[in-house]
Amino acid sequence: MLASVFNKSRPVNYILIGATLVVVYFSYILKDPAWMQSYGAIAGKISLLLLLAGSLFLTNFITRRNSLSKANTYAMFLFMVFLVLFPTILVNTRIIISNFFLLLALRRLVSLQSLITPKEKIFDASFWIFAAAIFHFWSIIYIILVFISIIFHVSRDYRNWIIPFIAFFAAGILYIMAALIIGEEFYRDLAGEISISFDFTYFENVYQNIALAIFSSVAVLFAVPYLFSLPSKPLNLQSSHKKVIFSFFIGVGIYVLSDYKNNSFLAFTFAPLAVMGANYLESQDNKWFREVLLGLIVFIAVMLFVSQL
C-alpha cells in the first residue's frame, strides 16, 4: 500500500508527508512541554519544524530536478521515516541547521553537471558547507565533495580550485562578526566540537541501539545495489550519482569523527541514503516485495519512536 501511494508524485503525497512530520515532531517535543511557557522558545520550535520540512522538500527537489530517481516521492518519504527512526534529531537544533545548509550545498553541487554558472555554484556550495561547520564543526569535511565535483566537471580552470578558499574567507568574516555581536559563547561552542572521538557507547536506552542496528542494515541494503548499478546509469547522470555516494560516505565520516556522539549525527546521511533507497525500490519488479519491505521499515520505525515517547 505505501509503495503504491508514494510510487507517484502527487500533491496528496506531500500533504501526507508534511502532516506526518508535524504529528511526529510535536508528539516528541511535547514530552517536555516547558518550552511552551516562552514565546521565544515556541518561535524557535516552529522554526526548527520549518527547517525540517525544508530538508524534506530539498531532498525531493534534488532528486527530481536532477533525475536521480523516477517521478515518485520515495526519497522524501524515506527521509521522513529516518527522522521517525531517530527522533533525537527533532530536538537537536545545531544538527538540523547544519544538515539543512549541507543540503543547500548538495543541491548546488549536483546541479554543477549542467555547467551553467559553475563558479557561482562552487562558491555557493562552499559557503553553505562552511556555514554548516559553524553549527557542527565536522560538517567541514563535506568540502571534499566540492573538490570532487570540480574534478568531475571543471578541473581545467585553475580559478575553480581557488573559489572554495574565497568562500572560506567570506564565511569566516561573517562568523567573526556574529561572534563579536553574540559574545564568547559563540566561539566556545565551535571550539568545543573540534575534537575527535571513536566512542560509540553513547546510547541512552536500548531502543537507540536497535534503531542504529536497523538503520545500518537498511543502509547496506540500499547502498550496495546502488553501487553496483552505477555503470548502468545514463552517462550524463553518472557523476551526479557518484556525488550521492560520496555524500553518503562523507556523512558517515562526520558521524564517526564527531565527539559527544548521538544518533542524531546520522542525519547527514539521510538525504543520500533516501536517494539510494528510492532507486532500490524502483528497481524491484515484485510489487509485493516493495510493499512488504517499505511497510516493515515503517512499522519498526514507528514502534521504536513510540517506545521513546
Order of alpha helices (4+ residues) and beta strands (2+ residues): alpha-alpha-alpha-alpha-alpha-alpha-alpha-alpha-alpha-alpha-alpha-alpha-alpha
